[in-house]
Amino acid sequence: TLTIDTATPKAKVSPTLYGLMTEEINYSYDGGLYGELLSNRTFHPSWSGVDNWTLIQNGDAHATIAGDKTTGPSSALPHSLKLTVTSADAHASAGFLNGGYWGIPLHPDTTYHGSFYAKADTDLGPITIRLVSNNTGTVEASTTVAALTSDWKQYTYTLKTAALTPSSTNHIEFTVQKPGTAWFSLVSLFPPTYKNTPNGNRIDLMQKLAAMHPAFLRLPGGNYLEGDTIDQRFQWKNTIGPLVDRPTHMSPWNYRSTDGMGLLEFLEWCQDLHMQPVLAVYAGYSLKQQHVNPGPDLEPYVQDALDEIQYVTGSTSTKWGAERAKDGHPAPFPLTYVEIGNEDEFDHSHTYDGRYTQFYKAIKQQYPQLQLIATAPVTSVRPDVIDDHFYRSAQQFFEDVHHYDTTDRSGPKTFVGEWATREGGPTTNLGAALGDAAWMTGMERNSDQVIMASYAPLFVNVNPGGMQWSGDLIGYDALSSYGSPSYYAQEMFSTNLGDEILNAKLDTTNPRIFESATLDSHNHHLYLKLVNASTTPQTVKITLDGAAHVHATAKVTTLTGKTTEETNSITDPTRIVPQTSNITNAAKTFTHTVPRYAIQILDLTVE
Ligand code: AHR
């Protein structure tokens, strides 16, 4: 039996409860959300030469390509690709090709915008640029760019496809028909992006995120904030301004970030999806146990965080607000939460208390309105919010759904900044979604305490080599994307939130059935979430105490499947998706049967 008191709410639901956590992991931005189609666009030198670029020698042409560390278009990009053509003509062109991030996706009747920096030591004639099918050799789009000059200069180009079957088995070619030497850098190609933003985001992934109605975005990480070493931390100042001035950096997830998704792009992503940023600032500790001692040594890092907050929030009369305006965004962004570090409990030097306190005092002095999040326990000051992380099995979540029931409400608020049921991969399965949903009922019932929660990781590129961390929310390849059952559980919970938590008593001996009841006080909708993770259907007698009238018809949204291993995948993207139906027996007291392995939301109208 489930008895819900509809008359006297327990507390307010946090309006920011459900948000997103993000970082460059699993090719989340490069090869994921960030629209760039070409991989290794800046030809960063590697031990094996020039990764992802291949020499073209058509017919009798003869040429070489090599990384050149001596010249580049900017001080941030001091290297380039050197193309040396010793023999080429109209029938024998030479150049190089790129296969994208596991393919270049092409759609019919679509315009692609590209650019590159280049210079040449002789007249190589025009550069021909073509999008070519790997399988058939068909040229799907073609254009030329005028002959290069002897100085580094940016060139732009446009490629338009005609009728074709969408596919990702394509590559791009850059060729010349004369001998000579040329250097290239920042070779880029973008498809249409979300809201047609230049340097913008992939449309299908943005649409999937928008459907979740996320309230916030925790950025830029995770481990990605910290880096393996201090040098490899997320240095936000290296991620703003023209792309040619961004040096790129090595991420802790073992690949190089283009930093095309820089601080401003993160903020614009927030703006596009009406999310507030939860800005994580580097706090002097990196993953391989490098740390900065509190005191004078930490001061430059504190100042860097203050500059970053000013870049986000400052008016154009401030130094960093003016810089933001120069970068194309004069309006400041809203900011309430700043997180100091990430998972600092792993810092063996145990300096977090001192580091947090130093950041806290400096930030509060200039920005007393900001809420400052701690990532580990501290005692010298009282954090506003503590970030808790949980990566667990479904069973562990089932057993801990009362985790926050007894948390002292007079202490710091809670941000569950990373959590997930890690079952299934690359994306999670129905069993994981059941663990997630059970856990979410606990967070929701306590959302006066748990003010924000974000699942992690958000994204995975499902190609071999694309994944560094299994158990992810949204999967994709170059062409298409899908949501895991966990994604749909999130979407169901976050779009049926309400604003008041109702007192409810679930009387059962079944340890795998869970509930949360919230009310939208404006439209009298009562959202009853029921999770049945057991092997048999469960019939619940529901009593809505205090309700004068309950509409007999209620919408029921159900996520279920035959086994807990069932899942969605790139080839079977909609196997487990929510289904809606109606019940017509809703009343002050009624019975309802929840199928086995099911997450259900009953949308009841209560007056
Ligand atoms: O989400 C993957 C990683 O898990 C995050 O980068 C880190 O914060 C946590 O340990």
Residues whose N, C-alpha, C, O or C-beta is under 5 A from the ligand:
A	BS01	AHR	G222 N223 Y224 E343 A456 P457
